[in-house]
Amino acid sequence: MNDTPESPAETAALLYHANPKPGKLEIRATKPLANGRDLSLAYSPGVAEACTAIAENNALASRYTARGNLVAVVSNGTAVLGLGNIGALASKPVMEGKAVLFKKFANIDCFDIEVDEKDPEKLADIVCALAPTFGAINLEDIKAPDCFIVEKLCRERMNIPVFHDDQHGTAIVVGAAATNALHLAGKDWADIKVVSTGGGAAGIACLNMLLKLGVKRENVWLCDIHGLVHEGRTEDMTPQKAAYAQASDARTLDEVIEGADLFLGLSGPGVLKPEHVAKMADRPVIFALANPTPEILPDLVREVAPDAIIATGRSDYPNQVNNVLCFPFIFRGALDCGAAEINDAMQLGCIEGIAALARATTSAEAAAAYKGEQLTFGPEYLIPKPFDPRLMGVVATSVAKAACESGVAARPIEDFDAYKASLDRSVFKSALLMRPVFEAAASAERKIVFSEGEDERVLRAADAMLEQTTDLPILIGRPEVVEARCERAGLKIRPGRDFELVNPENDPRYREYWETYHQIMARRGVTPDLARAVMRTNTTAIAGVMVHRGEADSMICGTFGQFLWHLNYVRQILADKSLHPVAALSLMILEDGPLFIADTQVHQFPKPHEICETVIGAARHVRRFGLEPKIALCSHSQFGNLDSEGGRRMREALEMLDERDLDFCYEGEMHVDSALDPELRARHLPAARFDGAANVLIFSSADAASAVRNILKMRAGGLEVGPILMGMGNRAHIVTPSITARGLLNMSALAGTPVQHYS
């Protein structure tokens, strides 16, 4: 065998699996193990308490161990997708990959277990013996008909969910895609003729699912390598195939394809010919799911049936039937409610959730992950994309609800809205911290004007605002551009109906706007002609004038361009004796909690009184998030050990703060590591003013603050909320070009909070 890769793709795949550590999984501890006390709790003698509790009540295993969130992916490698019977050991990369998908998409921990046992009954014995370790079992890549036997025995003997993804996962995604395909084709389940090729586990499971959805048994025609499965046939028959035997003299696919509404292929390449497609009903639905080469290529289908609705198993064509749309979320819902099994109701609930999500507006996150693809519900978008973060909340909730209603949930969920919200928070890292802000924003209906209203991120944020908040978006942009981009993005919102649109090229208020701007700037060198030009071309200035005139409560700008350029117009139009830009505060959401950083933008080298203002403003804004501020003034000098310029400014700011009667904790000047490590800080200053780690870092230069912000974002996986422009009474916020649609939604909630909530 040649071990040398033959192509760049093969080389890349092998390097991916080899570096920087072999494989795709590792085990990480969830509890500290840093000293003797930790050791005594994690192991002897403390572990005995957990063991005793579980011995007395087995249900407590989900409370005191990882079992309630732990799934086993079990395979004997006899039917690995696209590779066949390669054996248990060779299947391990696939099973590791499955475990990674569980973690990535549903935060479920997973062990891959490859078993060198081909006897289905013995394999079932092994799996059943693993029940004390796992909360659920995912059977994978076991050949038919052995997989039916293994699953049946495990389901009968185990009181935890057992799910053969090759069967039921494929069937669920096919069911969701077919639901939407028939919706588009205007056809009903009870009326369609189905022709299927492939009598393996996935093929049979898909047909069984179609029957549950309403297809009539007599309208299903199953073919395999030997032709039509018919009554009296003995060659290569199984009980599962026999259930679909037809009383017919027909023997070939060519004979039975006439008038078919749905072709379901789970067989091999080239099985379906263009001449077969030509015989099918009008607007046929063709699911050619063989991998890596489908039963027919979509281009060949289009040549004879341009109106066909097509799905494949490949990612380089629209409508990829991918099990990752199903299995992480059906297990998430099942584990969370303590389901004893995954029953028909839960599978149908999963189908309903997936199908409904495709018909809804596409998420901004999915659009970003699949740039250039048309993600609007229709013939080329039947099912959501795997990276759509809404799958967790929608699908897992549907599954858990079905489990509770069908009576298989040991821990029934009482509030499904709250459950879905908790799932969404686990996917959207900012959701938990933003909750107090959104709740405060809901107390008033405010108008938020976006200066870059043609940006797709802004359009998606406006759509989300209308769905999730009481605020009203106003967008600045050209109507034809905004309309076209809403259409392209699959957004149902439209200007004039769902939101106000200000057209900079032709707005009836144009004269009022330029006269207002000129009135503000007349003694600062702006002539009427210049004011007219600015109000035709500068959307940031237009947004500022709208806020100044009271036509909007707050403005958001900065999705392109430099921060200080936008800040110049905010200062010109909106700053006055009571309001002026103090500093830019960024909230960085990290794996171990939130961290606020300032000033990242406004003052290059803030003076002591500006640092003082920044500290006070930061404390006020941190409390908007339901947190108590612990503010560290950071510099290269630490508690006076260096006579540096930055250190001197920080010490002067500290003196100014001490002269005020402030109700929050602050300390400085210090290094960042001392700010975040209380033990290290105590070595330098045992009598420091606050305990624990600081949650706000104030820097003596924008370079330092911005560098820390970007390092945390790019290397530590930090998610930014902000920058928040402090000092402007919530009338203006300037974001940065890297912001996402969800980031804009978060900023709109901040802008939508009345001043009295945080002043």
Order of alpha helices (4+ residues) and beta strands (2+ residues): alpha-alpha-alpha-alpha-beta-alpha-beta-alpha-beta-alpha-beta-alpha-beta-alpha-beta-beta-alpha-alpha-beta-alpha-beta-alpha-beta-alpha-alpha-alpha-alpha-alpha-alpha-beta-alpha-beta-alpha-beta-alpha-alpha-alpha-beta-alpha-beta-beta-alpha-beta-alpha-beta-alpha-alpha-beta-alpha-beta-beta-alpha
